Amino acid sequence: MIRPESLTELAGYVAKGRHVFVFTADWCGDCTVIKPYLPEIEARFPDYTFVAVDRDRYPVVAQEWGIFGIPSFVVTADGKEIGRLVSKQRKTKTEIMAFLQSL
């Protein structure tokens, strides 16, 4: 999973390619629960590049994208959003995989 070091780097991922943006934060309990499953989920969807977005490091991005609950997932293809799994609810591995499969 890629962890962008700057807004410029993050913007580059948004602009081109197929990406799953995973919004998280170090203090997030639900993020900790799903974290061990992310490598397996990432391996099952090799057509996407997974990008971790720390909500606390990039609060403006989270606000602009309407991310209020974490973990949340936003999928883009060449700059256009094609799906989102965003809510305040805890996400399960099965739910995340079903969401990505549906795209």
N, C-alpha and C positions, 0 to 999 in steps of 0.2 A: 504494500500500500504506500502510495506516495504521500509525503507530508510537505506541502509547499512552504517555502521559506519567506515568501513575500506575496503581496497582492498581485504584483505583476506576473509572477509564476502561476498563481492560482488562475488569473484571468486567461493565461495562455491555454490552460487545460479546458476552460469553458469554451473558448473560441473554436477549437478544432479537435476532432476525434470523438470517440464514444466513451463517456465517463460516468462513473457512479460516485457522486460526492457524498461522503459519509460525515455528517455533522455530529461532533462529539465534544466532550469536555472531560478533563481529568477527574473532576469531582462527581461526575454523573454515575450513579449506581447502575442504572439500566445500561449504560454504555459498557460498564465493566462486565456485566452479565453476557452481553452479546460479543464482546471482543474476542474470546477464544474461538468463536465460530467464523469470524471474518476471513481468515486465510482459506478455509474450506469453501466458503461462499465465493470468494474471489477466484479460486481455482476452477469452480464450476461454470464461471462466466468469463472465459478468456477473451471474448470480444470487447470487453470493457476494461478500462483502466480505472482502478479504484483510488480515490483521492480523499484522504482524511482532512477534514476542515475543523479546526479547533474553534468552537463557537466563541470562546473567550478571547482568542487571538484575533479573530476576524468578525467582531460583532456587527459591523456595518453590512457585511455580506450576508450574515444570518438574518439580519433585519430586512434587507432588501429582498431576500429570497423567501421571507415569511416563515422562517424557522423559529418556532417558539418552544417546541419540545424536542428533546434529544434522547437517544440517537434518532436522526432522521436521514432519509436517503433521497437525493435528487439526481435523476439520470438525464444526461444531455447527449445530443448527437450534433456535432458541428454547430455549436452555439445555440441550439434550440432545446428547450426542455421537452422530454418525451415521457416523463413519468416522475411521480413523487410518492414517497411513503413518509408522510410528515404528520405527526400527532404527538400528544403528550403521553400516549400509552406505551408501555414496554413492548418492544418488538421481539418476536421469536425467530429463530433460525428458519423455521418452516415458512413463516409469514414473509420474511425477506426474500427467500428463494422463490416463493410463489409470485411475489410482486415482480421480481426481475424476469422470471420466466414468461410473465404475461406481456412483456414489452416487445 
